[in-house]
Structures are given as C-alpha cells and as structure tokens.
C-alpha cells in the first residue's frame, strides 16, 4: 500500500509535466503529487522526501490562490 502512494505521487508529478495548456491544471496536478509524496515520506519516515514536497505544495497553493485572486479582480473590471 505504501508503494502505491509513491507510484501515485510519481504519476501526478510526471502528469503535471505533460499538461501544456492550462497553468492552473498543471499546478493542481503537481500539488496532488506533492501531497501524496508528503504522505509517502511520512509512511517511510524520510525527511528528504517530506521537506521539499511540503515546500512545493505550499508554493503551488500560493500561486493557485494568487491566480484565483487575479481572475476575480479581472472579472470585476
């Protein structure tokens, strides 16, 4: 079961590199992969997997929220 989480995480990260058209979809897909890698890192007790993926998850959330606010402001104008 733990390996399945790792494979799913890898799948989503790779998939995020294959998406070309929509930056939000890329970020959301990568975010899912990062979150799964954090769970995987905890499951195998690996700080080198947890830390960078947790950081990248926060980065993805930051840019997703930022883009959402930009789109909201554009729709007001």
mmJSON file of the N, C-alpha and C atoms, coordinates in Angstrom:
{"data_MODEL":{"atom_site":{
"group_PDB":["ATOM","ATOM","ATOM","ATOM","ATOM","ATOM","ATOM","ATOM","ATOM","ATOM","ATOM","ATOM","ATOM","ATOM","ATOM","ATOM","ATOM","ATOM","ATOM","ATOM","ATOM","ATOM","ATOM","ATOM","ATOM","ATOM","ATOM","ATOM","ATOM","ATOM","ATOM","ATOM","ATOM","ATOM","ATOM","ATOM","ATOM","ATOM","ATOM","ATOM","ATOM","ATOM","ATOM","ATOM","ATOM","ATOM","ATOM","ATOM","ATOM","ATOM","ATOM","ATOM","ATOM","ATOM","ATOM","ATOM","ATOM","ATOM","ATOM","ATOM","ATOM","ATOM","ATOM","ATOM","ATOM","ATOM","ATOM","ATOM","ATOM","ATOM","ATOM","ATOM","ATOM","ATOM","ATOM","ATOM","ATOM","ATOM","ATOM","ATOM","ATOM","ATOM","ATOM","ATOM","ATOM","ATOM","ATOM","ATOM","ATOM","ATOM","ATOM","ATOM","ATOM","ATOM","ATOM","ATOM","ATOM","ATOM","ATOM","ATOM","ATOM","ATOM","ATOM","ATOM","ATOM","ATOM","ATOM","ATOM","ATOM","ATOM","ATOM","ATOM","ATOM","ATOM","ATOM","ATOM","ATOM","ATOM","ATOM","ATOM","ATOM","ATOM","ATOM","ATOM","ATOM","ATOM","ATOM","ATOM","ATOM","ATOM","ATOM","ATOM","ATOM","ATOM","ATOM","ATOM","ATOM","ATOM","ATOM","ATOM","ATOM","ATOM","ATOM","ATOM","ATOM","ATOM","ATOM","ATOM","ATOM","ATOM","ATOM","ATOM","ATOM","ATOM","ATOM","ATOM","ATOM","ATOM","ATOM","ATOM","ATOM","ATOM","ATOM","ATOM","ATOM","ATOM","ATOM","ATOM","ATOM","ATOM","ATOM","ATOM","ATOM","ATOM","ATOM","ATOM","ATOM","ATOM","ATOM","ATOM","ATOM","ATOM","ATOM","ATOM","ATOM","ATOM","ATOM","ATOM","ATOM","ATOM","ATOM","ATOM","ATOM","ATOM","ATOM","ATOM","ATOM","ATOM","ATOM","ATOM","ATOM","ATOM","ATOM","ATOM","ATOM","ATOM","ATOM","ATOM","ATOM","ATOM","ATOM","ATOM","ATOM","ATOM","ATOM","ATOM","ATOM","ATOM","ATOM","ATOM","ATOM","ATOM","ATOM","ATOM","ATOM","ATOM","ATOM","ATOM","ATOM","ATOM","ATOM"],
"id":[1,2,3,4,5,6,7,8,9,10,11,12,13,14,15,16,17,18,19,20,21,22,23,24,25,26,27,28,29,30,31,32,33,34,35,36,37,38,39,40,41,42,43,44,45,46,47,48,49,50,51,52,53,54,55,56,57,58,59,60,61,62,63,64,65,66,67,68,69,70,71,72,73,74,75,76,77,78,79,80,81,82,83,84,85,86,87,88,89,90,91,92,93,94,95,96,97,98,99,100,101,102,103,104,105,106,107,108,109,110,111,112,113,114,115,116,117,118,119,120,121,122,123,124,125,126,127,128,129,130,131,132,133,134,135,136,137,138,139,140,141,142,143,144,145,146,147,148,149,150,151,152,153,154,155,156,157,158,159,160,161,162,163,164,165,166,167,168,169,170,171,172,173,174,175,176,177,178,179,180,181,182,183,184,185,186,187,188,189,190,191,192,193,194,195,196,197,198,199,200,201,202,203,204,205,206,207,208,209,210,211,212,213,214,215,216,217,218,219,220,221,222,223,224,225,226,227,228,229,230,231],
"type_symbol":["N","C","C","N","C","C","N","C","C","N","C","C","N","C","C","N","C","C","N","C","C","N","C","C","N","C","C","N","C","C","N","C","C","N","C","C","N","C","C","N","C","C","N","C","C","N","C","C","N","C","C","N","C","C","N","C","C","N","C","C","N","C","C","N","C","C","N","C","C","N","C","C","N","C","C","N","C","C","N","C","C","N","C","C","N","C","C","N","C","C","N","C","C","N","C","C","N","C","C","N","C","C","N","C","C","N","C","C","N","C","C","N","C","C","N","C","C","N","C","C","N","C","C","N","C","C","N","C","C","N","C","C","N","C","C","N","C","C","N","C","C","N","C","C","N","C","C","N","C","C","N","C","C","N","C","C","N","C","C","N","C","C","N","C","C","N","C","C","N","C","C","N","C","C","N","C","C","N","C","C","N","C","C","N","C","C","N","C","C","N","C","C","N","C","C","N","C","C","N","C","C","N","C","C","N","C","C","N","C","C","N","C","C","N","C","C","N","C","C","N","C","C","N","C","C","N","C","C","N","C","C"],
"label_atom_id":["N","CA","C","N","CA","C","N","CA","C","N","CA","C","N","CA","C","N","CA","C","N","CA","C","N","CA","C","N","CA","C","N","CA","C","N","CA","C","N","CA","C","N","CA","C","N","CA","C","N","CA","C","N","CA","C","N","CA","C","N","CA","C","N","CA","C","N","CA","C","N","CA","C","N","CA","C","N","CA","C","N","CA","C","N","CA","C","N","CA","C","N","CA","C","N","CA","C","N","CA","C","N","CA","C","N","CA","C","N","CA","C","N","CA","C","N","CA","C","N","CA","C","N","CA","C","N","CA","C","N","CA","C","N","CA","C","N","CA","C","N","CA","C","N","CA","C","N","CA","C","N","CA","C","N","CA","C","N","CA","C","N","CA","C","N","CA","C","N","CA","C","N","CA","C","N","CA","C","N","CA","C","N","CA","C","N","CA","C","N","CA","C","N","CA","C","N","CA","C","N","CA","C","N","CA","C","N","CA","C","N","CA","C","N","CA","C","N","CA","C","N","CA","C","N","CA","C","N","CA","C","N","CA","C","N","CA","C","N","CA","C","N","CA","C","N","CA","C","N","CA","C","N","CA","C","N","CA","C","N","CA","C","N","CA","C","N","CA","C"],
"label_alt_id":[null,null,null,null,null,null,null,null,null,null,null,null,null,null,null,null,null,null,null,null,null,null,null,null,null,null,null,null,null,null,null,null,null,null,null,null,null,null,null,null,null,null,null,null,null,null,null,null,null,null,null,null,null,null,null,null,null,null,null,null,null,null,null,null,null,null,null,null,null,null,null,null,null,null,null,null,null,null,null,null,null,null,null,null,null,null,null,null,null,null,null,null,null,null,null,null,null,null,null,null,null,null,null,null,null,null,null,null,null,null,null,null,null,null,null,null,null,null,null,null,null,null,null,null,null,null,null,null,null,null,null,null,null,null,null,null,null,null,null,null,null,null,null,null,null,null,null,null,null,null,null,null,null,null,null,null,null,null,null,null,null,null,null,null,null,null,null,null,null,null,null,null,null,null,null,null,null,null,null,null,null,null,null,null,null,null,null,null,null,null,null,null,null,null,null,null,null,null,null,null,null,null,null,null,null,null,null,null,null,null,null,null,null,null,null,null,null,null,null,null,null,null,null,null,null,null,null,null,null,null,null],
"label_comp_id":["UNK","UNK","UNK","UNK","UNK","UNK","UNK","UNK","UNK","UNK","UNK","UNK","UNK","UNK","UNK","UNK","UNK","UNK","UNK","UNK","UNK","UNK","UNK","UNK","UNK","UNK","UNK","UNK","UNK","UNK","UNK","UNK","UNK","UNK","UNK","UNK","UNK","UNK","UNK","UNK","UNK","UNK","UNK","UNK","UNK","UNK","UNK","UNK","UNK","UNK","UNK","UNK","UNK","UNK","UNK","UNK","UNK","UNK","UNK","UNK","UNK","UNK","UNK","UNK","UNK","UNK","UNK","UNK","UNK","UNK","UNK","UNK","UNK","UNK","UNK","UNK","UNK","UNK","UNK","UNK","UNK","UNK","UNK","UNK","UNK","UNK","UNK","UNK","UNK","UNK","UNK","UNK","UNK","UNK","UNK","UNK","UNK","UNK","UNK","UNK","UNK","UNK","UNK","UNK","UNK","UNK","UNK","UNK","UNK","UNK","UNK","UNK","UNK","UNK","UNK","UNK","UNK","UNK","UNK","UNK","UNK","UNK","UNK","UNK","UNK","UNK","UNK","UNK","UNK","UNK","UNK","UNK","UNK","UNK","UNK","UNK","UNK","UNK","UNK","UNK","UNK","UNK","UNK","UNK","UNK","UNK","UNK","UNK","UNK","UNK","UNK","UNK","UNK","UNK","UNK","UNK","UNK","UNK","UNK","UNK","UNK","UNK","UNK","UNK","UNK","UNK","UNK","UNK","UNK","UNK","UNK","UNK","UNK","UNK","UNK","UNK","UNK","UNK","UNK","UNK","UNK","UNK","UNK","UNK","UNK","UNK","UNK","UNK","UNK","UNK","UNK","UNK","UNK","UNK","UNK","UNK","UNK","UNK","UNK","UNK","UNK","UNK","UNK","UNK","UNK","UNK","UNK","UNK","UNK","UNK","UNK","UNK","UNK","UNK","UNK","UNK","UNK","UNK","UNK","UNK","UNK","UNK","UNK","UNK","UNK","UNK","UNK","UNK","UNK","UNK","UNK"],
"label_asym_id":["A","A","A","A","A","A","A","A","A","A","A","A","A","A","A","A","A","A","A","A","A","A","A","A","A","A","A","A","A","A","A","A","A","A","A","A","A","A","A","A","A","A","A","A","A","A","A","A","A","A","A","A","A","A","A","A","A","A","A","A","A","A","A","A","A","A","A","A","A","A","A","A","A","A","A","A","A","A","A","A","A","A","A","A","A","A","A","A","A","A","A","A","A","A","A","A","A","A","A","A","A","A","A","A","A","A","A","A","A","A","A","A","A","A","A","A","A","A","A","A","A","A","A","A","A","A","A","A","A","A","A","A","A","A","A","A","A","A","A","A","A","A","A","A","A","A","A","A","A","A","A","A","A","A","A","A","A","A","A","A","A","A","A","A","A","A","A","A","A","A","A","A","A","A","A","A","A","A","A","A","A","A","A","A","A","A","A","A","A","A","A","A","A","A","A","A","A","A","A","A","A","A","A","A","A","A","A","A","A","A","A","A","A","A","A","A","A","A","A","A","A","A","A","A","A","A","A","A","A","A","A"],
"label_entity_id":["1","1","1","1","1","1","1","1","1","1","1","1","1","1","1","1","1","1","1","1","1","1","1","1","1","1","1","1","1","1","1","1","1","1","1","1","1","1","1","1","1","1","1","1","1","1","1","1","1","1","1","1","1","1","1","1","1","1","1","1","1","1","1","1","1","1","1","1","1","1","1","1","1","1","1","1","1","1","1","1","1","1","1","1","1","1","1","1","1","1","1","1","1","1","1","1","1","1","1","1","1","1","1","1","1","1","1","1","1","1","1","1","1","1","1","1","1","1","1","1","1","1","1","1","1","1","1","1","1","1","1","1","1","1","1","1","1","1","1","1","1","1","1","1","1","1","1","1","1","1","1","1","1","1","1","1","1","1","1","1","1","1","1","1","1","1","1","1","1","1","1","1","1","1","1","1","1","1","1","1","1","1","1","1","1","1","1","1","1","1","1","1","1","1","1","1","1","1","1","1","1","1","1","1","1","1","1","1","1","1","1","1","1","1","1","1","1","1","1","1","1","1","1","1","1","1","1","1","1","1","1"],
"label_seq_id":[1,1,1,2,2,2,3,3,3,4,4,4,5,5,5,6,6,6,7,7,7,8,8,8,9,9,9,10,10,10,11,11,11,12,12,12,13,13,13,14,14,14,15,15,15,16,16,16,17,17,17,18,18,18,19,19,19,20,20,20,21,21,21,22,22,22,23,23,23,24,24,24,25,25,25,26,26,26,27,27,27,28,28,28,29,29,29,30,30,30,31,31,31,32,32,32,33,33,33,34,34,34,35,35,35,36,36,36,37,37,37,38,38,38,39,39,39,40,40,40,41,41,41,42,42,42,43,43,43,44,44,44,45,45,45,46,46,46,47,47,47,48,48,48,49,49,49,50,50,50,51,51,51,52,52,52,53,53,53,54,54,54,55,55,55,56,56,56,57,57,57,58,58,58,59,59,59,60,60,60,61,61,61,62,62,62,63,63,63,64,64,64,65,65,65,66,66,66,67,67,67,68,68,68,69,69,69,70,70,70,71,71,71,72,72,72,73,73,73,74,74,74,75,75,75,76,76,76,77,77,77],
"pdbx_PDB_ins_code":[null,null,null,null,null,null,null,null,null,null,null,null,null,null,null,null,null,null,null,null,null,null,null,null,null,null,null,null,null,null,null,null,null,null,null,null,null,null,null,null,null,null,null,null,null,null,null,null,null,null,null,null,null,null,null,null,null,null,null,null,null,null,null,null,null,null,null,null,null,null,null,null,null,null,null,null,null,null,null,null,null,null,null,null,null,null,null,null,null,null,null,null,null,null,null,null,null,null,null,null,null,null,null,null,null,null,null,null,null,null,null,null,null,null,null,null,null,null,null,null,null,null,null,null,null,null,null,null,null,null,null,null,null,null,null,null,null,null,null,null,null,null,null,null,null,null,null,null,null,null,null,null,null,null,null,null,null,null,null,null,null,null,null,null,null,null,null,null,null,null,null,null,null,null,null,null,null,null,null,null,null,null,null,null,null,null,null,null,null,null,null,null,null,null,null,null,null,null,null,null,null,null,null,null,null,null,null,null,null,null,null,null,null,null,null,null,null,null,null,null,null,null,null,null,null,null,null,null,null,null,null],
"Cartn_x":[0.821,0.0,0.861,1.943,2.832,3.437,3.855,4.416,3.398,2.143,1.089,0.984,1.136,1.12,2.302,3.463,4.646,4.486,3.921,3.686,2.656,1.601,0.582,1.186,2.014,2.676,3.54,4.31,5.154,4.316,3.21,2.312,1.815,1.354,0.828,1.906,3.094,4.175,4.555,4.685,5.01,3.881,2.644,1.492,1.496,1.908,1.938,2.916,3.936,4.882,4.344,3.341,2.784,1.634,1.043,-0.056,0.538,-0.044,0.552,-0.297,-1.599,-2.434,-2.816,-3.05,-3.647,-2.738,-2.211,-1.264,-1.901,-3.17,-3.842,-3.924,-4.263,-4.305,-2.924,-1.892,-0.524,-0.234,-0.545,-0.264,-1.086,-2.358,-3.197,-2.707,-2.363,-1.856,-0.553,0.329,1.591,1.354,0.397,0.05,-0.4,-1.229,-1.673,-0.47,0.447,1.654,2.498,2.661,3.454,2.823,1.508,0.823,0.969,0.818,0.995,2.427,3.397,4.788,5.025,4.337,4.464,3.938,2.765,2.231,3.185,3.709,4.663,5.905,6.408,7.586,7.354,6.165,5.841,5.746,5.173,4.998,6.331,7.327,8.635,9.64,9.168,9.995,11.213,10.934,12.011,11.86,12.623,12.607,13.008,13.992,14.349,13.21,12.24,11.071,10.01,9.834,8.795,9.064,10.25,10.522,10.376,11.035,10.893,9.478,8.814,7.464,6.454,6.646,5.782,5.989,7.238,7.531,6.895,7.066,6.483,4.956,4.361,2.902,2.46,3.168,2.833,3.03,4.085,4.327,3.17,2.737,1.635,0.358,0.068,-1.135,-1.044,0.116,0.308,-0.046,0.504,0.266,-1.159,-1.762,-3.158,-4.059,-3.832,-4.626,-4.377,-3.124,-2.786,-3.502,-3.487,-4.153,-5.663,-6.221,-7.646,-8.021,-7.186,-7.444,-7.316,-6.326,-6.171,-7.398,-7.889,-9.066,-10.299,-10.399,-11.523,-11.482,-10.281,-10.13,-10.422,-10.043,-10.32,-11.813,-12.523,-13.957,-14.719,-14.145,-14.773,-14.671,-13.606,-13.375,-14.168],
"Cartn_y":[-1.202,0.0,1.26,1.239,2.402,2.67,1.609,1.778,2.376,1.995,2.529,4.056,4.549,6.004,6.65,6.038,6.557,6.551,5.478,5.406,6.442,6.619,7.616,9.018,9.281,10.583,10.828,9.847,9.97,10.197,9.472,9.617,11.057,11.637,13.001,14.024,13.847,14.783,14.693,13.493,13.323,13.881,13.592,14.101,15.625,16.261,17.729,18.286,17.531,17.963,17.744,16.912,16.608,17.528,18.2,19.126,20.4,20.87,22.008,23.275,23.161,24.32,25.168,24.572,25.311,25.275,26.432,26.51,26.097,26.412,26.019,24.499,23.824,22.356,21.769,22.388,21.93,22.036,23.181,23.403,22.477,22.28,21.398,19.962,19.526,18.161,17.965,18.947,18.863,18.902,19.706,19.787,18.427,17.739,16.398,15.473,15.522,14.698,15.042,16.329,16.753,16.287,16.425,15.99,14.482,13.747,12.293,11.945,12.686,12.436,12.747,13.756,14.047,12.863,12.345,11.162,9.975,9.797,8.71,8.894,10.118,10.401,10.085,10.433,10.083,8.566,7.9,6.448,5.714,6.25,5.578,6.313,7.335,8.099,8.706,9.507,10.099,11.619,12.303,13.764,14.351,13.782,14.344,14.275,13.439,13.412,14.371,14.436,15.269,16.758,17.225,18.669,19.347,18.867,19.595,19.514,18.393,18.269,19.085,19.198,20.075,21.528,21.914,23.269,23.525,22.579,22.747,22.777,22.032,22.072,23.477,24.097,25.462,26.442,26.246,27.104,26.979,25.753,25.548,26.198,26.029,26.646,28.166,28.724,30.175,30.681,30.04,30.501,30.213,29.144,28.868,29.952,30.291,31.34,32.688,32.976,34.233,34.344,33.29,33.298,33.459,32.808,32.95,34.385,35.057,36.46,37.345,37.058,37.833,37.668,36.45,36.201,36.885,36.909,37.562,39.066,39.649,41.07,41.416,40.55,40.777,40.754,39.869,39.762,40.965,41.653,42.851,44.028,44.042,45.178,45.037],
"Cartn_z":[0.0,0.0,0.0,0.748,0.798,-0.58,-1.257,-2.596,-3.558,-3.408,-4.27,-4.12,-2.914,-2.689,-3.412,-3.323,-4.009,-5.516,-6.063,-7.508,-7.945,-7.157,-7.488,-7.46,-6.465,-6.372,-7.609,-7.988,-9.18,-10.422,-10.514,-11.668,-11.795,-10.69,-10.755,-11.062,-10.528,-10.828,-12.301,-12.825,-14.244,-15.105,-14.736,-15.482,-15.532,-14.445,-14.426,-15.462,-15.804,-16.834,-18.239,-18.375,-19.69,-20.08,-19.117,-19.402,-19.987,-21.096,-21.779,-21.754,-21.698,-21.981,-20.78,-19.643,-18.538,-17.313,-16.953,-15.836,-14.508,-14.326,-13.081,-12.992,-14.089,-14.085,-13.788,-14.329,-14.066,-12.569,-11.985,-10.562,-9.67,-9.995,-9.189,-9.284,-10.476,-10.664,-9.906,-9.991,-9.263,-7.762,-7.321,-5.903,-5.377,-6.13,-5.721,-5.576,-6.54,-6.462,-5.246,-4.973,-3.81,-2.502,-2.392,-1.174,-0.992,-2.08,-1.982,-1.582,-2.107,-1.719,-0.24,0.288,1.72,2.53,2.16,2.845,2.718,1.518,1.286,2.148,2.216,3.035,4.502,5.004,6.388,6.561,5.568,5.661,5.71,5.003,5.009,5.899,6.611,7.547,6.857,5.808,5.02,4.947,5.77,5.787,4.423,3.704,2.391,1.364,1.561,0.682,1.202,2.496,3.094,2.878,3.232,3.236,1.872,0.822,-0.448,-1.016,-0.816,-1.357,-0.565,0.736,1.531,1.106,0.912,0.449,-0.918,-1.846,-3.179,-3.14,-2.228,-2.089,-1.687,-0.735,-0.341,-1.489,-2.27,-3.432,-4.425,-4.693,-5.638,-5.12,-3.839,-3.259,-3.363,-3.067,-3.155,-4.551,-5.582,-6.947,-7.429,-6.952,-7.303,-6.703,-5.448,-4.791,-5.467,-5.776,-6.443,-7.784,-8.551,-9.859,-9.683,-8.665,-8.391,-8.064,-7.281,-6.941,-8.18,-9.032,-10.273,-11.161,-11.294,-12.119,-11.534,-10.215,-9.551,-9.803,-9.728,-9.986,-11.436,-12.365,-13.778,-14.054,-13.382,-13.623,-13.061,-12.076,-11.524,-12.473,-13.289,-14.204,-15.429],
"occupancy":[1.0,1.0,1.0,1.0,1.0,1.0,1.0,1.0,1.0,1.0,1.0,1.0,1.0,1.0,1.0,1.0,1.0,1.0,1.0,1.0,1.0,1.0,1.0,1.0,1.0,1.0,1.0,1.0,1.0,1.0,1.0,1.0,1.0,1.0,1.0,1.0,1.0,1.0,1.0,1.0,1.0,1.0,1.0,1.0,1.0,1.0,1.0,1.0,1.0,1.0,1.0,1.0,1.0,1.0,1.0,1.0,1.0,1.0,1.0,1.0,1.0,1.0,1.0,1.0,1.0,1.0,1.0,1.0,1.0,1.0,1.0,1.0,1.0,1.0,1.0,1.0,1.0,1.0,1.0,1.0,1.0,1.0,1.0,1.0,1.0,1.0,1.0,1.0,1.0,1.0,1.0,1.0,1.0,1.0,1.0,1.0,1.0,1.0,1.0,1.0,1.0,1.0,1.0,1.0,1.0,1.0,1.0,1.0,1.0,1.0,1.0,1.0,1.0,1.0,1.0,1.0,1.0,1.0,1.0,1.0,1.0,1.0,1.0,1.0,1.0,1.0,1.0,1.0,1.0,1.0,1.0,1.0,1.0,1.0,1.0,1.0,1.0,1.0,1.0,1.0,1.0,1.0,1.0,1.0,1.0,1.0,1.0,1.0,1.0,1.0,1.0,1.0,1.0,1.0,1.0,1.0,1.0,1.0,1.0,1.0,1.0,1.0,1.0,1.0,1.0,1.0,1.0,1.0,1.0,1.0,1.0,1.0,1.0,1.0,1.0,1.0,1.0,1.0,1.0,1.0,1.0,1.0,1.0,1.0,1.0,1.0,1.0,1.0,1.0,1.0,1.0,1.0,1.0,1.0,1.0,1.0,1.0,1.0,1.0,1.0,1.0,1.0,1.0,1.0,1.0,1.0,1.0,1.0,1.0,1.0,1.0,1.0,1.0,1.0,1.0,1.0,1.0,1.0,1.0,1.0,1.0,1.0,1.0,1.0,1.0,1.0,1.0,1.0,1.0,1.0,1.0],
"B_iso_or_equiv":[0.0,0.0,0.0,0.0,0.0,0.0,0.0,0.0,0.0,0.0,0.0,0.0,0.0,0.0,0.0,0.0,0.0,0.0,0.0,0.0,0.0,0.0,0.0,0.0,0.0,0.0,0.0,0.0,0.0,0.0,0.0,0.0,0.0,0.0,0.0,0.0,0.0,0.0,0.0,0.0,0.0,0.0,0.0,0.0,0.0,0.0,0.0,0.0,0.0,0.0,0.0,0.0,0.0,0.0,0.0,0.0,0.0,0.0,0.0,0.0,0.0,0.0,0.0,0.0,0.0,0.0,0.0,0.0,0.0,0.0,0.0,0.0,0.0,0.0,0.0,0.0,0.0,0.0,0.0,0.0,0.0,0.0,0.0,0.0,0.0,0.0,0.0,0.0,0.0,0.0,0.0,0.0,0.0,0.0,0.0,0.0,0.0,0.0,0.0,0.0,0.0,0.0,0.0,0.0,0.0,0.0,0.0,0.0,0.0,0.0,0.0,0.0,0.0,0.0,0.0,0.0,0.0,0.0,0.0,0.0,0.0,0.0,0.0,0.0,0.0,0.0,0.0,0.0,0.0,0.0,0.0,0.0,0.0,0.0,0.0,0.0,0.0,0.0,0.0,0.0,0.0,0.0,0.0,0.0,0.0,0.0,0.0,0.0,0.0,0.0,0.0,0.0,0.0,0.0,0.0,0.0,0.0,0.0,0.0,0.0,0.0,0.0,0.0,0.0,0.0,0.0,0.0,0.0,0.0,0.0,0.0,0.0,0.0,0.0,0.0,0.0,0.0,0.0,0.0,0.0,0.0,0.0,0.0,0.0,0.0,0.0,0.0,0.0,0.0,0.0,0.0,0.0,0.0,0.0,0.0,0.0,0.0,0.0,0.0,0.0,0.0,0.0,0.0,0.0,0.0,0.0,0.0,0.0,0.0,0.0,0.0,0.0,0.0,0.0,0.0,0.0,0.0,0.0,0.0,0.0,0.0,0.0,0.0,0.0,0.0,0.0,0.0,0.0,0.0,0.0,0.0],
"pdbx_formal_charge":[null,null,null,null,null,null,null,null,null,null,null,null,null,null,null,null,null,null,null,null,null,null,null,null,null,null,null,null,null,null,null,null,null,null,null,null,null,null,null,null,null,null,null,null,null,null,null,null,null,null,null,null,null,null,null,null,null,null,null,null,null,null,null,null,null,null,null,null,null,null,null,null,null,null,null,null,null,null,null,null,null,null,null,null,null,null,null,null,null,null,null,null,null,null,null,null,null,null,null,null,null,null,null,null,null,null,null,null,null,null,null,null,null,null,null,null,null,null,null,null,null,null,null,null,null,null,null,null,null,null,null,null,null,null,null,null,null,null,null,null,null,null,null,null,null,null,null,null,null,null,null,null,null,null,null,null,null,null,null,null,null,null,null,null,null,null,null,null,null,null,null,null,null,null,null,null,null,null,null,null,null,null,null,null,null,null,null,null,null,null,null,null,null,null,null,null,null,null,null,null,null,null,null,null,null,null,null,null,null,null,null,null,null,null,null,null,null,null,null,null,null,null,null,null,null,null,null,null,null,null,null],
"auth_seq_id":[1,1,1,2,2,2,3,3,3,4,4,4,5,5,5,6,6,6,7,7,7,8,8,8,9,9,9,10,10,10,11,11,11,12,12,12,13,13,13,14,14,14,15,15,15,16,16,16,17,17,17,18,18,18,19,19,19,20,20,20,21,21,21,22,22,22,23,23,23,24,24,24,25,25,25,26,26,26,27,27,27,28,28,28,29,29,29,30,30,30,31,31,31,32,32,32,33,33,33,34,34,34,35,35,35,36,36,36,37,37,37,38,38,38,39,39,39,40,40,40,41,41,41,42,42,42,43,43,43,44,44,44,45,45,45,46,46,46,47,47,47,48,48,48,49,49,49,50,50,50,51,51,51,52,52,52,53,53,53,54,54,54,55,55,55,56,56,56,57,57,57,58,58,58,59,59,59,60,60,60,61,61,61,62,62,62,63,63,63,64,64,64,65,65,65,66,66,66,67,67,67,68,68,68,69,69,69,70,70,70,71,71,71,72,72,72,73,73,73,74,74,74,75,75,75,76,76,76,77,77,77],
"auth_comp_id":["UNK","UNK","UNK","UNK","UNK","UNK","UNK","UNK","UNK","UNK","UNK","UNK","UNK","UNK","UNK","UNK","UNK","UNK","UNK","UNK","UNK","UNK","UNK","UNK","UNK","UNK","UNK","UNK","UNK","UNK","UNK","UNK","UNK","UNK","UNK","UNK","UNK","UNK","UNK","UNK","UNK","UNK","UNK","UNK","UNK","UNK","UNK","UNK","UNK","UNK","UNK","UNK","UNK","UNK","UNK","UNK","UNK","UNK","UNK","UNK","UNK","UNK","UNK","UNK","UNK","UNK","UNK","UNK","UNK","UNK","UNK","UNK","UNK","UNK","UNK","UNK","UNK","UNK","UNK","UNK","UNK","UNK","UNK","UNK","UNK","UNK","UNK","UNK","UNK","UNK","UNK","UNK","UNK","UNK","UNK","UNK","UNK","UNK","UNK","UNK","UNK","UNK","UNK","UNK","UNK","UNK","UNK","UNK","UNK","UNK","UNK","UNK","UNK","UNK","UNK","UNK","UNK","UNK","UNK","UNK","UNK","UNK","UNK","UNK","UNK","UNK","UNK","UNK","UNK","UNK","UNK","UNK","UNK","UNK","UNK","UNK","UNK","UNK","UNK","UNK","UNK","UNK","UNK","UNK","UNK","UNK","UNK","UNK","UNK","UNK","UNK","UNK","UNK","UNK","UNK","UNK","UNK","UNK","UNK","UNK","UNK","UNK","UNK","UNK","UNK","UNK","UNK","UNK","UNK","UNK","UNK","UNK","UNK","UNK","UNK","UNK","UNK","UNK","UNK","UNK","UNK","UNK","UNK","UNK","UNK","UNK","UNK","UNK","UNK","UNK","UNK","UNK","UNK","UNK","UNK","UNK","UNK","UNK","UNK","UNK","UNK","UNK","UNK","UNK","UNK","UNK","UNK","UNK","UNK","UNK","UNK","UNK","UNK","UNK","UNK","UNK","UNK","UNK","UNK","UNK","UNK","UNK","UNK","UNK","UNK","UNK","UNK","UNK","UNK","UNK","UNK"],
"auth_asym_id":["A","A","A","A","A","A","A","A","A","A","A","A","A","A","A","A","A","A","A","A","A","A","A","A","A","A","A","A","A","A","A","A","A","A","A","A","A","A","A","A","A","A","A","A","A","A","A","A","A","A","A","A","A","A","A","A","A","A","A","A","A","A","A","A","A","A","A","A","A","A","A","A","A","A","A","A","A","A","A","A","A","A","A","A","A","A","A","A","A","A","A","A","A","A","A","A","A","A","A","A","A","A","A","A","A","A","A","A","A","A","A","A","A","A","A","A","A","A","A","A","A","A","A","A","A","A","A","A","A","A","A","A","A","A","A","A","A","A","A","A","A","A","A","A","A","A","A","A","A","A","A","A","A","A","A","A","A","A","A","A","A","A","A","A","A","A","A","A","A","A","A","A","A","A","A","A","A","A","A","A","A","A","A","A","A","A","A","A","A","A","A","A","A","A","A","A","A","A","A","A","A","A","A","A","A","A","A","A","A","A","A","A","A","A","A","A","A","A","A","A","A","A","A","A","A","A","A","A","A","A","A"],
"auth_atom_id":["N","CA","C","N","CA","C","N","CA","C","N","CA","C","N","CA","C","N","CA","C","N","CA","C","N","CA","C","N","CA","C","N","CA","C","N","CA","C","N","CA","C","N","CA","C","N","CA","C","N","CA","C","N","CA","C","N","CA","C","N","CA","C","N","CA","C","N","CA","C","N","CA","C","N","CA","C","N","CA","C","N","CA","C","N","CA","C","N","CA","C","N","CA","C","N","CA","C","N","CA","C","N","CA","C","N","CA","C","N","CA","C","N","CA","C","N","CA","C","N","CA","C","N","CA","C","N","CA","C","N","CA","C","N","CA","C","N","CA","C","N","CA","C","N","CA","C","N","CA","C","N","CA","C","N","CA","C","N","CA","C","N","CA","C","N","CA","C","N","CA","C","N","CA","C","N","CA","C","N","CA","C","N","CA","C","N","CA","C","N","CA","C","N","CA","C","N","CA","C","N","CA","C","N","CA","C","N","CA","C","N","CA","C","N","CA","C","N","CA","C","N","CA","C","N","CA","C","N","CA","C","N","CA","C","N","CA","C","N","CA","C","N","CA","C","N","CA","C","N","CA","C","N","CA","C","N","CA","C","N","CA","C","N","CA","C","N","CA","C"],
"pdbx_PDB_model_num":[1,1,1,1,1,1,1,1,1,1,1,1,1,1,1,1,1,1,1,1,1,1,1,1,1,1,1,1,1,1,1,1,1,1,1,1,1,1,1,1,1,1,1,1,1,1,1,1,1,1,1,1,1,1,1,1,1,1,1,1,1,1,1,1,1,1,1,1,1,1,1,1,1,1,1,1,1,1,1,1,1,1,1,1,1,1,1,1,1,1,1,1,1,1,1,1,1,1,1,1,1,1,1,1,1,1,1,1,1,1,1,1,1,1,1,1,1,1,1,1,1,1,1,1,1,1,1,1,1,1,1,1,1,1,1,1,1,1,1,1,1,1,1,1,1,1,1,1,1,1,1,1,1,1,1,1,1,1,1,1,1,1,1,1,1,1,1,1,1,1,1,1,1,1,1,1,1,1,1,1,1,1,1,1,1,1,1,1,1,1,1,1,1,1,1,1,1,1,1,1,1,1,1,1,1,1,1,1,1,1,1,1,1,1,1,1,1,1,1,1,1,1,1,1,1,1,1,1,1,1,1]
}}}
